[in-house]
Amino acid sequence: MPIARNSFIQLTKLSNVKGRITYVSSHAKQENLYAVYETTERKFWRELAKCNQEEFAKSGTEGKCIEARELIIALPESFTEYQPDRLLQLFTNHFKQNYGTECIAALHHNKRKTNYHIHLIFAERKLLDEAIIKIASRNMFYDENGKHVRTKKEILGEDGEIREGCSIVKKGEVYEKKLFTVKDERFKSNSFLDEVKRSYTDLINLYVKDENQKLQVFQRGSVYLATKKIGERNPKAVEIEADNRKRQEWNRAVDMALISGIPEPQIMEVKQKRISEPIKSAISRKGRKPNLFAKIVTMAIETLELMIETVLVKKYKESLGQKEQLQKTDASDMEPVMSEIERTEVKNKEQEESQPEPKQPEMTRMASKYPRFYKIYNELEQQNNAIYKKEKQRSAKKKELSEIKGWFKGRKKKELQEEIDDLTS
């Protein structure tokens, strides 16, 4: 049975929504842009950005103003068979129907055409049914920070002129114009992204033709380690890629552990004690170091592999014990069969003269099944033995690989790693 792949849906904050819209929706910026879909006019985003910036300035909060948010939704490669315009419209309207907010979305491939995905930008505010417009009943004065002050004197410099950045709204002019509601707080909640992931994963699975391509939502706190998305021009791309390979190695070890029959709580305990706790402790003592994660996960994998080997050895010994027990049972079952044969022979001798064609003895039901049982247990023994030997070989190769030092032995390392991968398969 194939192991389900996890869906990938990422949420990011946008501090320049107009620039981001131009970037994701422009053919000049995107090499593989297939479709753009908008639920409202571009003017909406300009007004939204202005509203957010004004509200942010009034709040006096430090940092960057969040003008909108963006979802990146990875799609199965088989979705390239669907018409791009209709596919993008389906996914965008799905979000608007669920949350009632305006969106603009673009359907892309990355440069290598290995990642078919959607950029979906959405607003955290909605347009008011009627705009709220306030008219100044007298001259109003604002300082460099956009804060309303009582008198003109408060915005004048030493030379008696209005300081740069200060402004005056004259009597009869509009001093405040509200087009939008306040921000919807649910978009900031931790549960929002989980909700969106489940919703879009279900939508993707509705349109997947091959059952093997169906996705599942990665469960936080599961026995697996989530891989990280590598964005374009990410300066830490090489580091993240190496990190992901180590995470995938752990996930493969988890798959093997589950198949071997190790209970999930035991695997979770290894993850907690050998990965989560050591990493937390090491970061607090030494800070974040590129090779720290890989070393800790490697040790955790070795712990898990040792557990797998122990389980396989136990099963191997159990199979030997079952075979011996079966042979004893077969021997005891054969005794009545032999007695029956002997009685039949005596009876045949007594009736030899009257019956020229003696009747052959019939096997009992259990005796007749013996050859098939023996074959099954023999095959089981051979398979368990083969698995056990492969596991021993792999452990030896990994130990040999860990002991190789020096950059000039790269070829030998590569050969050993290939052998390890083959044995793992």
NORKANOR-V912706 format. One record per backbone hydrogen bond with DSSP energy under -1.0 kcal/mol. NH is the residue of the N-H (numbers start at 0). CO is the residue of the C=O. Records with the same first field share a line. If there is no record, write none. Layout:
# NORKANOR-V912706
NH->CO  CO
This chain:
# NORKANOR-V912706
6->215
9->71
11->69
13->67
19->15
20->16
21->17
22->18
23->19
24->20
29->25
33->106
36->104
38->102
43->40
45->41
46->42
47->43
48->44
49->45
50->46
51->47
52->48
53->49
54->50
55->51
56->52
57->53
58->54
59->55
66->13
67->13
68->121
69->11
70->119
71->9
72->117
73->7
74->115
78->75
79->76
80->77
81->78
86->82
87->83
88->84
89->85
90->86
91->87
92->88
93->89
94->90
95->91
96->92
97->93
98->94
99->95
103->120
104->36
105->118
106->34
107->116
108->31
112->109
116->107
117->72
118->105
119->70
120->103
121->68
122->101
127->178
131->177
133->175
135->172
139->168
141->166
142->146
145->142
148->140
154->151
155->152
156->160
159->156
162->154
165->162
166->141
168->139
171->135
172->169
174->133
175->133
177->131
180->125
183->123
186->183
187->184
194->190
195->191
196->192
197->193
198->194
199->195
200->196
201->197
202->198
203->199
204->200
205->201
206->203
212->209
213->210
215->4
221->218
233->230
236->233
239->235
240->236
241->237
242->238
243->239
244->240
245->241
246->242
247->243
248->244
249->245
250->246
251->247
252->248
253->249
254->250
255->251
256->252
257->253
258->254
259->255
261->256
266->262
267->263
268->264
269->265
270->266
271->267
272->268
273->269
274->270
275->270
276->271
278->274
279->275
280->276
281->277
282->278
283->279
284->280
285->281
286->282
291->288
294->290
295->291
296->292
297->293
298->294
299->295
300->296
301->297
302->298
303->299
304->300
305->301
306->302
307->303
308->304
309->305
310->306
311->307
312->308
313->309
314->310
315->311
316->312
317->313
318->314
319->315
320->316
321->317
322->318
323->319
324->320
325->321
326->322
327->323
328->324
329->325
330->326
331->327
332->328
333->329
337->333
338->334
339->335
340->336
341->337
342->338
343->339
344->340
345->341
346->342
347->343
348->344
349->345
350->346
354->350
367->363
372->368
373->369
374->370
375->371
376->372
377->373
378->374
379->375
380->376
381->377
382->378
383->379
384->380
385->381
386->382
387->383
388->384
389->385
390->386
391->387
392->388
393->389
394->390
395->391
396->392
397->393
398->394
399->395
400->396
401->397
402->398
403->400
408->405
409->406
412->408
413->409
414->410
415->411
416->412
417->413
418->414
419->415
420->416
421->417
422->418
423->419
424->420
